Amino acid sequence: MQKQLFLLYILIMDYFSGIEWINFSHNPNMSYWLEKSFPDYYVLNFAYSGTLLFSRDDSPPVKLNGPVAWWTYPGPKFSFGTKNGETWDHYFVGFRGERVKRFLDANLFPKRSTVDYLEITFPETFRRRFSDLIETLQSSVHHDRRSVYLLEGLLLALHEQVKPTSPRDPVVHNINQLMEQIWQDPKREWDFDKVAEEQSLSVSHFRKRFKSLARMSPHQFLLKAKIDHASRDLRNTGESIKAIALNLGFEDIFHFSKLFKKVTGTPPGEYRKLHSIFE
């Protein structure tokens, strides 16, 4: 039995290997101008607020307004920042290693394309995920496996960003705001029929527009938000699984466990063993 547990531990460690952390930081008042080629590592940047200029190689500078993410990678010369003393709220993490190839193959980390930046449609959620990663890396007793897991979650969130069809469309604006509110407060009793009425939409049209943006129904989105919050509580608190489930409105812990495994691929108890900050 001990041998089997040891082999399982080795497999888990191997799964979360392959990342070397180069640098990482959060500066709420960043102000500089950077011109640099990155020889062998990748950087994910996020401006929660503020304005800066960005360009790759000889392309004309583009004005980026937070919340926005941009990424750098080996090869081109990247230039970004400000020259007039203005500041932006800057998060970044740099990394390299064999695992990056898996990110690239899965399109988790964008390969070279015509655009190296993306507006963030869920800024509070994205900032929270970035903060979790940086705080874990800064911890004197941080777990490498958890850092890799959080990085993958951050890249997945970037990959799944909602791309509005028209920023001037009030329905798009309202639904994007609604999704952010759901993600921040999934414990609330959401009545989507009432939300549709408040937005002067029929229930069927509201659900159709919501699904076109989120790529899932409102109830599926709410479930995903609940499981995301449950995942965070399992990682960061010592609350019992039953208490976490009840806090999110799941009266039946077995139903909660089944849904959690369906969404994450792992039962909540096993998930906690793999990712908890507690030993």
C-alpha positions, -999 to 999 in steps of 0.1 A, spaced: 0 0 0 28 24 9 45 16 -24 14 23 -43 9 57 -25 46 65 -32 42 57 -69 10 79 -70 29 107 -54 57 104 -80 31 105 -108 15 136 -94 49 153 -90 58 144 -125 25 157 -139 31 191 -123 68 193 -134 84 210 -163 81 247 -153 109 270 -142 97 303 -128 118 333 -141 101 363 -125 68 374 -112 54 405 -95 25 428 -89 30 466 -90 -1 487 -87 17 518 -99 40 506 -127 56 533 -149 84 524 -173 92 518 -210 106 484 -219 122 473 -252 133 437 -251 137 404 -269 130 374 -247 156 347 -256 141 316 -240 111 323 -218 75 335 -219 57 362 -199 20 367 -193 12 404 -184 -20 419 -171 -29 455 -167 -60 457 -144 -63 494 -149 -44 522 -166 -31 528 -201 1 519 -219 15 515 -254 24 481 -269 42 470 -301 60 440 -315 91 444 -337 85 474 -360 47 475 -358 32 508 -349 24 512 -311 -11 502 -300 -27 519 -271 -39 493 -245 -65 503 -219 -69 481 -188 -82 456 -181 -61 439 -208 -36 410 -210 -6 407 -233 21 381 -237 57 379 -249 77 350 -262 111 342 -277 120 358 -310 105 392 -316 114 424 -299 86 437 -277 81 473 -266 56 484 -240 49 509 -212 47 546 -209 71 575 -214 50 603 -198 50 591 -162 15 576 -163 11 544 -144 -9 511 -147 -17 483 -123 6 456 -136 7 418 -129 32 395 -147 47 361 -145 76 347 -165 83 310 -171 100 285 -193 105 247 -194 93 215 -212 58 220 -200 54 252 -221 54 230 -253 22 214 -239 7 249 -233 15 259 -269 2 226 -284 -30 230 -265 -33 267 -275 -33 276 -238 -5 300 -243 -11 318 -276 14 311 -304 27 339 -325 -2 356 -342 -12 390 -355 -24 401 -321 -5 397 -288 -31 412 -265 -67 407 -254 -93 427 -235 -102 409 -203 -140 406 -200 -140 393 -164 -114 416 -148 -121 409 -112 -120 371 -117 -89 373 -138 -71 396 -112 -81 372 -84 -66 342 -103 -34 362 -111 -31 373 -74 -35 337 -63 -6 326 -85 17 354 -74 9 350 -37 17 312 -41 50 319 -58 59 345 -31 51 321 -3 82 309 16 66 274 16 49 274 -17 40 242 -36 54 240 -71 25 217 -82 0 243 -70 18 271 -89 17 251 -121 -20 243 -116 -28 280 -110 -8 290 -141 -28 265 -162 -60 279 -148 -50 314 -156 -41 304 -192 -73 286 -196 -93 317 -184 -74 337 -210 -82 311 -237 -119 312 -228 -123 350 -227 -156 361 -241 -152 382 -272 -181 406 -276 -195 409 -311 -200 446 -306 -190 467 -276 -218 491 -284 -244 465 -281 -262 471 -248 -273 435 -245 -237 424 -248 -226 449 -222 -254 439 -198 -247 401 -202 -210 406 -197 -217 425 -165 -241 398 -154 -215 371 -160 -189 390 -139 -215 394 -111 -223 357 -112 -187 348 -111 -181 371 -81 -212 360 -62 -225 325 -72 -240 320 -37 -267 344 -46 -301 330 -56 -301 339 -93 -335 342 -111 -326 343 -148 -362 348 -159 -363 379 -138 -330 391 -152 -344 387 -187 -374 408 -177 -351 435 -162 -332 436 -195 -364 439 -215 -358 406 -232 -378 375 -237 -365 345 -217 -357 326 -248 -339 355 -264 -319 362 -232 -308 326 -230 -298 326 -267 -277 358 -263 -262 346 -231 -252 312 -246 -237 329 -277 -214 349 -255 -206 324 -227 -208 293 -249 -230 277 -222 -265 284 -207 -269 307 -177 -275 278 -154 -244 260 -167 -224 292 -162 -237 295 -126 -227 259 -119 -192 265 -133 -189 296 -111 -200 277 -80 -175 249 -87 -147 275 -92 -155 290 -58 -156 255 -42 -122 248 -58 -108 279 -43 -122 271 -8 -108 236 -10 -74 249 -19 -73 278 6 -94 269 36 -98 241 61 -135 241 58 -152 207 55 -164 196 21 -199 195 35 -197 231 47 -183 243 14 -211 226 -5 -239 240 18 -224 275 16 -228 273 -22 -264 261 -20 -258 223 -24 -280 205 1 -269 170 -11 -232 165 -6 -232 135 -29 -248 155 -57 -222 182 -51 -193 157 -53 -208 143 -85 -210 177 -101 -176 187 -89 -160 156 -104 -179 162 -137 -166 198 -140 -130 193 -127 -124 156 -134 -115 150 -97 -137 143 -66 -135 172 -41 -116 151 -15 -89 141 -40 -88 177 -53 -80 190 -19 -52 165 -14 -36 176 -47 -40 213 -44 -45 224 -8 -21 249 7 -24 230 39 -2 199 46 
